[in-house]
Amino acid sequence: MWFVAIFVVLFTGKWNSGMREFVVKALRLGIKVNAYAMMLTDEYPPFSLED
């Protein structure tokens, strides 16, 4: 989705708020999962896009 968002922002000059929230939440979840996988934290990441 972030790849599509790059082109949307490039051509329209603004973010759709729903798309932006999805991309930010997906990136945040990816960072949490990577931190857990690399044993940087003991907190098990939730498998949802909600905080």
N, C-alpha and C positions, 0 to 999 in steps of 0.2 A: 504494500500500500504506500510506503514512503516513496517508492520509485514513481508511482503515479502522482503522488503529491508534489514531487519536484517539478513535473511538467505542468501541473495545474497552477502552481505558484509562478512558474516561469511565464506562462501565457496570460494568466489573469492578473497577476500581481498581488493576489491575496489568498489567504488560507480559508478554506471552508472550516468552520469551527468544529463540526463533527469529525471531519477527516483529521484535523490537527489533534484533537483529543485522542482518537484511536491510535495515531502514530506515536504520540507521546507515551500513552499507556503501554503499547506494545514494546517500545524501546525500554521503558522502565522495567517491564517484566523480564525482558531479555537480559538486562543488566543484573537483576536479582538472581536469575537462574544461573548465569555465568559465575557470579560471586559464590553461590552455593557450590557449584560444580568444581570450582578451583579451591574450595575449602577456605575461603576468606571469611565466611560467616557460618554460624551454626543454625541460624534461623532458616527453616524450610520455607521456600517461596510458595505463595499461593498460586494455583494454576487458574487464575482469572485475571481479567483486566481491571478489576476493582482493587482499590488500596485497602 
